[in-house]
Amino acid sequence: MWKPGKFLEKHPIASPFLLDEGRAVTKEYGLHHAFGADAINIARPATLVIDRDRRVRYLYRGDNQLDRAPIDAVIGALQQIAK
């Protein structure tokens, strides 16, 4: 099983990282995937860009466990909030 806490200790990042073990935030944002062909009781892959006022400025919700946000869109969203 992937242990994000241990991974982040070895590979620190400059941005806040939410570890949602209880799935409360995952469910609040509609990202919980209770059951599907490729997942059981986990979060859908998602990328959120949240500004300093805690507003979601970009949200990408993957359709399956291999679907990830386009990096150009994520960088664009980050650039918009950096202005």
N, CA, C and O atoms as a MOPAC input file, in Angstrom:
PM7 MOZYME 1SCF
protein

 N      0.83700 1    -1.17600 1     0.00000 1
 C      0.00000 1     0.00000 1     0.00000 1
 C      0.88600 1     1.24400 1     0.00000 1
 O      1.89800 1     1.30200 1     0.69800 1
 N      0.49600 1     2.21400 1    -0.77600 1
 C      1.24500 1     3.46100 1    -0.88000 1
 C      1.08300 1     4.25600 1     0.40800 1
 O     -0.03000 1     4.42900 1     0.90600 1
 N      2.18900 1     4.73200 1     0.93800 1
 C      2.19500 1     5.51300 1     2.17600 1
 C      2.63800 1     6.93500 1     1.84000 1
 O      3.83600 1     7.21800 1     1.83900 1
 N      1.69300 1     7.83900 1     1.55500 1
 C      2.06700 1     9.18900 1     1.14200 1
 C      2.85900 1     9.95500 1     2.19800 1
 O      3.73500 1    10.74600 1     1.84700 1
 N      2.57900 1     9.74400 1     3.46200 1
 C      3.33100 1    10.43900 1     4.51700 1
 C      4.81400 1    10.11100 1     4.44600 1
 O      5.66000 1    11.00100 1     4.53100 1
 N      5.11800 1     8.85000 1     4.29000 1
 C      6.52800 1     8.42900 1     4.18500 1
 C      7.15300 1     8.92900 1     2.89000 1
 O      8.31500 1     9.33500 1     2.87800 1
 N      6.39400 1     8.90500 1     1.80600 1
 C      6.89600 1     9.40100 1     0.53200 1
 C      7.25300 1    10.88700 1     0.64500 1
 O      8.30800 1    11.31200 1     0.17400 1
 N      6.37000 1    11.67400 1     1.26900 1
 C      6.60700 1    13.11500 1     1.38700 1
 C      7.77000 1    13.43400 1     2.32700 1
 O      8.41700 1    14.47000 1     2.17200 1
 N      8.04200 1    12.56800 1     3.28700 1
 C      9.21900 1    12.75800 1     4.13500 1
 C     10.49800 1    12.66100 1     3.30800 1
 O     11.44600 1    13.41800 1     3.51500 1
 N     10.50800 1    11.72300 1     2.37400 1
 C     11.68000 1    11.51800 1     1.52500 1
 C     11.73200 1    12.48400 1     0.34200 1
 O     12.81000 1    12.79700 1    -0.16200 1
 N     10.56700 1    12.95400 1    -0.09600 1
 C     10.46800 1    13.81200 1    -1.27700 1
 C      9.59400 1    15.03100 1    -0.93700 1
 O      8.45800 1    15.11400 1    -1.40400 1
 N     10.09800 1    15.96400 1    -0.14500 1
 C      9.27500 1    17.10700 1     0.25600 1
 C      8.86000 1    17.96700 1    -0.93700 1
 O      9.58200 1    18.08000 1    -1.92800 1
 N      7.69100 1    18.56200 1    -0.81600 1
 C      7.18900 1    19.46500 1    -1.85400 1
 C      6.94100 1    20.83400 1    -1.23300 1
 O      6.81500 1    20.95800 1    -0.01400 1
 N      6.87300 1    21.85700 1    -2.07600 1
 C      6.74100 1    23.23200 1    -1.59700 1
 C      5.28600 1    23.64200 1    -1.37800 1
 O      5.02500 1    24.72700 1    -0.85800 1
 N      4.35200 1    22.80300 1    -1.76000 1
 C      2.93300 1    23.14300 1    -1.64500 1
 C      2.27900 1    22.28600 1    -0.57200 1
 O      2.75300 1    21.19100 1    -0.27100 1
 N      1.18500 1    22.78600 1     0.00600 1
 C      0.46100 1    21.96300 1     0.97900 1
 C     -0.07000 1    20.69300 1     0.30900 1
 O     -0.44100 1    20.70200 1    -0.86400 1
 N     -0.09800 1    19.63200 1     1.06000 1
 C     -0.57100 1    18.33900 1     0.56600 1
 C     -1.62200 1    17.84000 1     1.53900 1
 O     -1.35700 1    17.72200 1     2.73600 1
 N     -2.82000 1    17.54300 1     1.03500 1
 C     -3.89600 1    17.05100 1     1.88200 1
 C     -3.90900 1    15.53200 1     1.85000 1
 O     -4.05900 1    14.92600 1     0.78900 1
 N     -3.75400 1    14.93300 1     2.99400 1
 C     -3.86500 1    13.48200 1     3.12700 1
 C     -5.22800 1    13.20500 1     3.75900 1
 O     -5.41500 1    13.40300 1     4.95900 1
 N     -6.16100 1    12.75300 1     2.95600 1
 C     -7.56400 1    12.61200 1     3.34500 1
 C     -7.89600 1    11.15800 1     3.67100 1
 O     -8.69700 1    10.52900 1     2.98000 1
 N     -7.28100 1    10.63300 1     4.71500 1
 C     -7.46200 1     9.22000 1     5.05000 1
 C     -8.91200 1     8.85900 1     5.37200 1
 O     -9.33600 1     7.73600 1     5.09900 1
 N     -9.67000 1     9.77800 1     5.94100 1
 C    -11.06900 1     9.50800 1     6.26100 1
 C    -12.02200 1     9.75000 1     5.10500 1
 O    -13.21900 1     9.48800 1     5.22100 1
 N    -11.50000 1    10.24800 1     3.99100 1
 C    -12.26100 1    10.51000 1     2.75900 1
 C    -13.32300 1    11.59600 1     2.90500 1
 O    -14.20600 1    11.69600 1     2.05300 1
 N    -13.26600 1    12.39800 1     3.94100 1
 C    -14.26900 1    13.45800 1     4.13800 1
 C    -14.20300 1    14.50200 1     3.02400 1
 O    -15.23200 1    14.87700 1     2.46100 1
 N    -13.01100 1    14.96600 1     2.71000 1
 C    -12.84900 1    15.98000 1     1.65600 1
 C    -13.13600 1    15.36500 1     0.29600 1
 O    -13.75900 1    15.99100 1    -0.56200 1
 N    -12.68000 1    14.14500 1     0.11000 1
 C    -12.93100 1    13.42900 1    -1.14200 1
 C    -14.43000 1    13.36600 1    -1.42600 1
 O    -14.86300 1    13.60300 1    -2.55400 1
 N    -15.20300 1    13.05400 1    -0.42400 1
 C    -16.66000 1    12.97300 1    -0.58400 1
 C    -17.26800 1    14.36100 1    -0.78500 1
 O    -18.17900 1    14.52200 1    -1.59600 1
 N    -16.78000 1    15.35400 1    -0.06300 1
 C    -17.30300 1    16.72200 1    -0.17100 1
 C    -17.16300 1    17.27000 1    -1.59400 1
 O    -18.04600 1    17.98100 1    -2.07500 1
 N    -16.08000 1    16.94800 1    -2.25000 1
 C    -15.83800 1    17.43200 1    -3.61300 1
 C    -16.36500 1    16.47500 1    -4.69000 1
 O    -16.11700 1    16.69300 1    -5.87600 1
 N    -17.07500 1    15.43700 1    -4.29900 1
 C    -17.64400 1    14.51000 1    -5.25900 1
 C    -16.60700 1    13.63500 1    -5.94300 1
 O    -16.79700 1    13.22200 1    -7.08800 1
 N    -15.51200 1    13.35100 1    -5.24800 1
 C    -14.42300 1    12.58100 1    -5.83500 1
 C    -14.34400 1    11.15000 1    -5.33100 1
 O    -13.50500 1    10.37700 1    -5.79300 1
 N    -15.19900 1    10.79100 1    -4.39800 1
 C    -15.17200 1     9.43800 1    -3.84900 1
 C    -15.69300 1     8.45200 1    -4.88600 1
 O    -16.71300 1     8.69900 1    -5.52900 1
 N    -15.00100 1     7.35200 1    -5.04300 1
 C    -15.36500 1     6.31700 1    -5.99900 1
 C    -15.65400 1     5.05400 1    -5.18900 1
 O    -14.75300 1     4.26900 1    -4.89500 1
 N    -16.91400 1     4.87700 1    -4.83800 1
 C    -17.28900 1     3.76100 1    -3.97100 1
 C    -17.05100 1     2.41600 1    -4.64300 1
 O    -16.52500 1     1.49000 1    -4.02500 1
 N    -17.44000 1     2.30900 1    -5.91300 1
 C    -17.28300 1     1.03200 1    -6.59800 1
 C    -17.25100 1     1.25300 1    -8.10100 1
 O    -18.04200 1     2.02300 1    -8.64600 1
 N    -16.34800 1     0.58600 1    -8.74700 1
 C    -16.25800 1     0.66100 1   -10.20500 1
 C    -15.38600 1    -0.46400 1   -10.72500 1
 O    -14.83500 1    -1.24400 1    -9.94800 1
 N    -15.26200 1    -0.54600 1   -12.03300 1
 C    -14.46900 1    -1.60400 1   -12.64900 1
 C    -12.99900 1    -1.51800 1   -12.25500 1
 O    -12.29600 1    -2.52800 1   -12.22400 1
 N    -12.53900 1    -0.30200 1   -11.95500 1
 C    -11.11700 1    -0.12500 1   -11.65000 1
 C    -10.85500 1     0.39000 1   -10.23500 1
 O     -9.71700 1     0.72700 1    -9.90900 1
 N    -11.87900 1     0.45800 1    -9.39700 1
 C    -11.66100 1     1.02100 1    -8.06600 1
 C    -12.75400 1     0.61200 1    -7.09500 1
 O    -13.90700 1     0.40400 1    -7.47500 1
 N    -12.36400 1     0.50300 1    -5.83400 1
 C    -13.32100 1     0.25300 1    -4.76000 1
 C    -12.94100 1     1.12900 1    -3.57300 1
 O    -11.84500 1     1.01100 1    -3.02600 1
 N    -13.86100 1     2.01100 1    -3.18200 1
 C    -13.73600 1     2.84300 1    -1.98700 1
 C    -12.45100 1     3.68200 1    -1.95100 1
 O    -11.75100 1     3.71400 1    -0.93800 1
 N    -12.15800 1     4.34500 1    -3.04100 1
 C    -11.01200 1     5.25600 1    -3.09500 1
 C    -11.42900 1     6.54800 1    -3.79000 1
 O    -12.55500 1     6.67500 1    -4.27100 1
 N    -10.52400 1     7.48200 1    -3.83400 1
 C    -10.78600 1     8.73900 1    -4.54100 1
 C    -10.53600 1     8.55700 1    -6.02500 1
 O     -9.65100 1     7.80500 1    -6.43500 1
 N    -11.32200 1     9.25100 1    -6.81600 1
 C    -11.00700 1     9.34300 1    -8.23700 1
 C     -9.75600 1    10.21200 1    -8.35700 1
 O     -9.54800 1    11.10200 1    -7.53300 1
 N     -8.92900 1     9.97400 1    -9.35600 1
 C     -7.79400 1    10.86900 1    -9.54800 1
 C     -8.32200 1    12.29100 1    -9.75900 1
 O     -9.24400 1    12.50900 1   -10.54500 1
 N     -7.74300 1    13.22800 1    -9.06600 1
 C     -8.21700 1    14.61100 1    -9.18200 1
 C     -7.07300 1    15.57100 1    -8.92800 1
 O     -6.13000 1    15.27300 1    -8.19600 1
 N     -7.18400 1    16.72600 1    -9.55200 1
 C     -6.25900 1    17.81800 1    -9.30800 1
 C     -7.09500 1    19.05100 1    -9.02100 1
 O     -7.98100 1    19.41300 1    -9.79500 1
 N     -6.80100 1    19.68800 1    -7.89900 1
 C     -7.47300 1    20.92700 1    -7.53900 1
 C     -6.43500 1    22.01600 1    -7.36900 1
 O     -5.37900 1    21.79500 1    -6.77700 1
 N     -6.73800 1    23.19100 1    -7.89000 1
 C     -5.92600 1    24.37700 1    -7.63200 1
 C     -6.80900 1    25.29100 1    -6.79700 1
 O     -7.88500 1    25.70700 1    -7.22700 1
 N     -6.33600 1    25.59400 1    -5.60300 1
 C     -7.10800 1    26.38700 1    -4.64700 1
 C     -6.34100 1    27.65800 1    -4.35200 1
 O     -5.14700 1    27.61400 1    -4.05600 1
 N     -7.03100 1    28.80900 1    -4.43200 1
 C     -6.33700 1    30.07700 1    -4.21600 1
 C     -6.17800 1    30.37800 1    -2.73000 1
 O     -6.62100 1    29.61400 1    -1.87300 1
 N     -5.54200 1    31.49500 1    -2.44800 1
 C     -5.27000 1    31.86100 1    -1.05000 1
 C     -6.53400 1    32.12500 1    -0.23400 1
 O     -6.50900 1    32.06500 1     0.99500 1
 N     -7.64400 1    32.41800 1    -0.92700 1
 C     -8.92600 1    32.62500 1    -0.24600 1
 C     -9.70600 1    31.32300 1    -0.09800 1
 O    -10.87400 1    31.31900 1     0.28900 1
 N     -9.02600 1    30.20800 1    -0.41900 1
 C     -9.58300 1    28.85800 1    -0.29400 1
 C    -10.71100 1    28.57600 1    -1.28100 1
 O    -11.57700 1    27.73800 1    -1.03100 1
 N    -10.68700 1    29.29100 1    -2.40700 1
 C    -11.65800 1    29.02700 1    -3.47200 1
 C    -11.03700 1    28.07900 1    -4.48600 1
 O     -9.87600 1    28.23300 1    -4.86700 1
 N    -11.81400 1    27.10400 1    -4.91600 1
 C    -11.33500 1    26.18700 1    -5.94100 1
 C    -11.34100 1    26.94200 1    -7.27000 1
 O    -12.38800 1    27.38700 1    -7.74000 1
 N    -10.17100 1    27.07700 1    -7.85900 1
 C    -10.03900 1    27.79600 1    -9.12600 1
 C     -9.92800 1    26.83800 1   -10.30800 1
 O    -10.13300 1    27.23200 1   -11.45600 1
 N     -9.60500 1    25.58900 1   -10.02400 1
 C     -9.50500 1    24.57400 1   -11.07600 1
 C     -9.73900 1    23.21400 1   -10.41900 1
 O     -9.18600 1    22.91600 1    -9.36000 1
 N    -10.55900 1    22.40700 1   -11.06400 1
 C    -10.78500 1    21.04800 1   -10.58000 1
 C    -10.85700 1    20.12000 1   -11.78500 1
 O    -11.65000 1    20.33100 1   -12.70200 1
 N    -10.03700 1    19.11300 1   -11.76700 1
 C    -10.08800 1    18.07600 1   -12.79000 1
 C    -10.39700 1    16.76400 1   -12.08800 1
 O     -9.68700 1    16.36100 1   -11.16600 1
 N    -11.44900 1    16.10600 1   -12.52100 1
 C    -11.87000 1    14.82800 1   -11.94400 1
 C    -11.67500 1    13.74700 1   -12.99500 1
 O    -12.32500 1    13.76800 1   -14.04000 1
 N    -10.78800 1    12.81000 1   -12.72400 1
 C    -10.50400 1    11.74100 1   -13.66900 1
 C    -11.65900 1    10.77400 1   -13.81000 1
 O    -12.37300 1    10.50100 1   -12.84500 1
 N    -11.84300 1    10.25700 1   -15.00800 1
 C    -12.90000 1     9.28300 1   -15.26200 1
 C    -12.52900 1     7.87900 1   -14.80300 1
 O    -13.40400 1     7.04900 1   -14.55600 1
 N    -11.22100 1     7.61500 1   -14.68800 1
 C    -10.76500 1     6.30700 1   -14.24100 1
 C     -9.42900 1     6.48800 1   -13.52400 1
 O     -8.92300 1     7.60700 1   -13.44000 1
 N     -8.86200 1     5.42300 1   -13.01700 1
 C     -7.65900 1     5.52900 1   -12.18800 1
 C     -6.40600 1     5.93300 1   -12.96600 1
 O     -5.37900 1     6.23500 1   -12.35800 1
 N     -6.47200 1     5.94500 1   -14.27100 1
 C     -5.32300 1     6.36800 1   -15.07800 1
 C     -5.49300 1     7.76100 1   -15.66600 1
 O     -4.57000 1     8.29000 1   -16.28400 1
 N     -6.65700 1     8.35300 1   -15.48000 1
 C     -6.97300 1     9.66400 1   -16.06500 1
 C     -6.45000 1    10.78300 1   -15.17100 1
 O     -6.86200 1    10.91000 1   -14.01800 1
 N     -5.55400 1    11.58200 1   -15.70000 1
 C     -4.93600 1    12.67500 1   -14.93400 1
 C     -5.16300 1    14.01100 1   -15.61200 1
 O     -5.42600 1    14.07200 1   -16.81300 1
 N     -5.06100 1    15.06600 1   -14.84700 1
 C     -5.24900 1    16.41900 1   -15.36800 1
 C     -4.16600 1    16.75500 1   -16.38600 1
 O     -3.00600 1    16.38700 1   -16.20500 1
 N     -4.54200 1    17.45600 1   -17.46100 1
 C     -3.53200 1    17.91600 1   -18.41400 1
 C     -2.61800 1    18.94900 1   -17.74400 1
 O     -3.09300 1    19.93300 1   -17.17600 1
 N     -1.32600 1    18.71700 1   -17.81400 1
 C     -0.37700 1    19.57800 1   -17.10300 1
 C     -0.46600 1    21.02500 1   -17.56600 1
 O     -0.30000 1    21.93400 1   -16.75300 1
 N     -0.72300 1    21.26700 1   -18.85000 1
 C     -0.84000 1    22.64200 1   -19.34600 1
 C     -2.00800 1    23.37600 1   -18.68100 1
 O     -1.90900 1    24.56700 1   -18.38800 1
 N     -3.10200 1    22.66800 1   -18.44500 1
 C     -4.26000 1    23.28000 1   -17.78800 1
 C     -3.95300 1    23.60600 1   -16.33000 1
 O     -4.36000 1    24.65200 1   -15.82300 1
 N     -3.23800 1    22.71200 1   -15.66000 1
 C     -2.87000 1    22.94400 1   -14.25700 1
 C     -1.92300 1    24.14800 1   -14.15600 1
 O     -2.10900 1    25.01800 1   -13.30600 1
 N     -0.92700 1    24.19100 1   -15.00900 1
 C      0.01500 1    25.31400 1   -14.99800 1
 C     -0.71100 1    26.61500 1   -15.31400 1
 O     -0.43500 1    27.64200 1   -14.69400 1
 N     -1.62600 1    26.58200 1   -16.26200 1
 C     -2.41700 1    27.77200 1   -16.58100 1
 C     -3.23000 1    28.25800 1   -15.39400 1
 O     -3.29900 1    29.45900 1   -15.13600 1
 N     -3.84600 1    27.33200 1   -14.67100 1
 C     -4.63700 1    27.71000 1   -13.49000 1
 C     -3.73600 1    28.31000 1   -12.41100 1
 O     -4.10900 1    29.28400 1   -11.75700 1
 N     -2.56000 1    27.73200 1   -12.22900 1
 C     -1.61200 1    28.27200 1   -11.23700 1
 C     -1.14000 1    29.66800 1   -11.64100 1
 O     -0.99800 1    30.54900 1   -10.79300 1
 N     -0.90000 1    29.86500 1   -12.92100 1
 C     -0.47000 1    31.17900 1   -13.38800 1
 C     -1.55500 1    32.22900 1   -13.18500 1
 O     -1.25700 1    33.38000 1   -12.86700 1
 N     -2.81200 1    31.83500 1   -13.36700 1
 C     -3.91500 1    32.77100 1   -13.17100 1
 C     -4.01700 1    33.25700 1   -11.72900 1
 O     -4.28100 1    34.43500 1   -11.48700 1
 N     -3.81200 1    32.36500 1   -10.78100 1
 C     -3.93700 1    32.80000 1    -9.38800 1
 C     -2.66800 1    33.48400 1    -8.88200 1
 O     -2.68200 1    34.12900 1    -7.83400 1
 N     -1.57400 1    33.34200 1    -9.62700 1
 C     -0.32400 1    33.99200 1    -9.21800 1
 C     -0.30100 1    35.47100 1    -9.59500 1
 O      0.56900 1    36.21300 1    -9.13900 1
 N     -1.24900 1    35.90100 1   -10.42200 1
 C     -1.28500 1    37.30400 1   -10.87700 1
 C     -1.72700 1    38.23300 1    -9.79500 1
 O     -1.81100 1    39.44100 1   -10.01500 1

